[in-house]
Amino acid sequence: MARGKLPFSPWVRAGDFIFVSGQTGFDPETGAIGDSIEEQTRQALANIEHLLKEAGGRMDQIVKTTVFLSDIKLFNRMNEAYLAFFSGRLPARSTIQAALANPKMLVEIEAVAYLGR
């Protein structure tokens, strides 16, 4: 494995499903991360949207997300930013508090999309 390369795929397609690895609030173009949970949630979902498009999918095909929060007290603020990315039927979701890989991270979101939807 080359140094600097993360030891996982950003997304994997398995049949009609696309599994998107956990995305954080880091902007892949600049490496910057927002200070607020709202900024980081929007960026994490924008990252998911970009990866889904790369894999041939769309946000409205997401059937399940898992949201990891550094502090569960951020739930309501994260939820408001999260809802702006979805219309119609919302995906199933789990939200848990977890220690994240970088202390700047407030949120990480992973997604599963079904292309038959």
Residue pairs with C-beta under 8 A, 6 or more apart in sequence:
1 7
8 21
9 21
10 20
10 21
10 51
11 18
11 19
11 20
11 21
11 51
11 52
11 54
11 55
12 18
12 19
13 19
13 55
13 56
16 114
16 115
16 116
17 112
17 113
17 114
17 115
18 52
18 55
18 56
18 57
18 61
18 112
18 113
18 115
19 110
19 111
19 112
20 48
20 51
20 52
20 55
20 110
20 111
20 112
20 113
21 110
22 66
22 68
22 108
22 109
22 110
23 44
23 45
23 47
23 48
23 51
23 108
23 109
23 110
23 111
24 33
24 40
24 43
24 44
24 47
24 100
24 102
24 105
24 107
24 108
25 33
25 34
25 39
25 40
25 41
25 42
25 43
25 44
25 105
25 106
25 107
26 32
26 33
26 43
26 47
26 105
27 33
27 43
28 47
28 50
33 40
33 43
33 104
33 105
34 40
34 42
34 43
36 77
36 106
37 69
37 74
37 77
37 78
37 81
37 106
37 107
38 77
38 78
38 80
38 81
40 105
40 106
40 107
41 78
41 81
41 82
41 107
41 109
42 81
42 84
42 85
44 107
44 108
44 109
45 59
45 81
45 82
45 85
45 109
48 59
48 62
48 109
48 111
49 59
49 85
52 58
52 59
52 61
52 62
52 111
52 113
55 113
56 115
57 113
57 115
58 113
59 85
59 86
60 86
60 87
60 88
60 117
61 113
61 114
61 115
61 117
62 86
62 91
62 111
62 112
62 113
63 91
63 92
63 112
63 113
63 114
63 117
64 91
64 92
64 93
64 111
64 112
65 91
65 92
65 93
65 94
65 109
65 110
65 111
65 112
66 93
66 94
66 95
66 96
66 109
66 110
66 111
67 78
67 82
67 93
67 94
67 95
67 96
67 107
67 108
67 109
68 95
68 96
68 97
68 98
68 100
68 107
68 108
68 109
69 75
69 78
69 95
69 96
69 97
69 98
69 106
69 107
70 97
70 98
70 99
70 100
70 105
70 106
70 107
71 97
71 106
72 95
72 96
72 97
74 106
74 107
75 95
78 95
78 106
78 107
82 109
83 90
91 111
98 108
100 106
100 107
100 108
